[in-house]
Amino acid sequence: MLLKNLRPAADYDRFAALALEPWDALFISRIRQLARDMTPGVLVDIGTATAVVPARLASDPLFAHWRFMGVDLDESMLDGGRPRIEALGLSSVIELKVGDAQALPFADNSYAMVVGRATLHHLPDKVKSLSEMYRVLQPGGVALVHDMRRDVSPELLDSFTKMRASVGYPPTHVEEKVTLHEARELVIEAGLAQCAVVTSPASGLGALGFEILIKKPLLA
Ligand SMILES: C[S@@+](CC[C@H](N)C(=O)[O-])C[C@H]1O[C@@H](n2cnc3c(N)ncnc32)[C@H](O)[C@@H]1O
């Protein structure tokens, strides 16, 4: 199955390997910061594609006692990631599962951390996906969403487009993304305003996108 505006798994994986390092560093450093204060548990990556993010985290000594679950609606993406997981000897630590971000195949209050990068903009029901992340979080758990802003500056968008072109990847579909204001509205609509913050750096690569950080209270 090829979802709207998505490249086949092998193309995506090549792009992720060649070009996503700066965004991996940004996303992973945020996850590391959050994990430092937490008891190890299971981290779920929503829209994991070829499992680039879980593979990086599972290879990191900070996550030695964590387990990982990658979820994607497109089974061919997961299949594209399996050889990497096997080659890294991480098959016992990373599980991959077909599932919809808008109806996660998990029980309530199950996971320590739920993350998703560049997935939100693919989802018709973004509010439901945020509620679902919250639902499956354990009390005291943390969810982290990074995605690109539609209201990105033309200069930054141009450099992103050039970077993609340099590795043979087409321009992003910026029109399908949400603005920073819309991201804040989604959080309010999901009923998460009291436990979530939405931010975007003023400069640097991170300014291409926004972050939604959700903390589920211990007494939820
Ligand atoms: C742009 S890729 C991002 C991949 C990965 N998170 C990363 O940062 O490298 C978006 C992924 O979301 C997946 N996706 C799209 N709709 C989905 C849904 N409803 N539920 C779960 N995954 C979905 C796509 O199949 C694709 O693998």
The ligand as an ORCA input file, in Angstrom:
! r2SCAN-3c Opt
* xyz 0 1
  C       7.344     10.568      6.588
  S       7.237      8.962      7.257
  C       8.081      9.233      8.813
  C       8.807      8.036      9.260
  C       9.555      8.086     10.578
  N       8.694      8.519     11.684
  C      10.780      8.915     10.508
  O      10.835      9.988     11.110
  O      11.723      8.513      9.807
  C       5.561      8.810      7.801
  C       5.139      7.396      8.163
  O       3.815      7.436      8.709
  C       3.124      6.275      8.275
  N       1.683      6.470      8.414
  C       0.866      7.179      7.616
  N      -0.395      7.112      8.059
  C      -0.369      6.348      9.176
  C      -1.363      5.911     10.116
  N      -2.645      6.251      9.972
  N      -0.988      5.146     11.149
  C       0.315      4.768     11.304
  N       1.300      5.153     10.449
  C       0.957      5.926      9.403
  C       3.586      6.093      6.859
  O       3.355      4.779      6.371
  C       5.078      6.448      6.971
  O       5.854      5.325      7.208
*
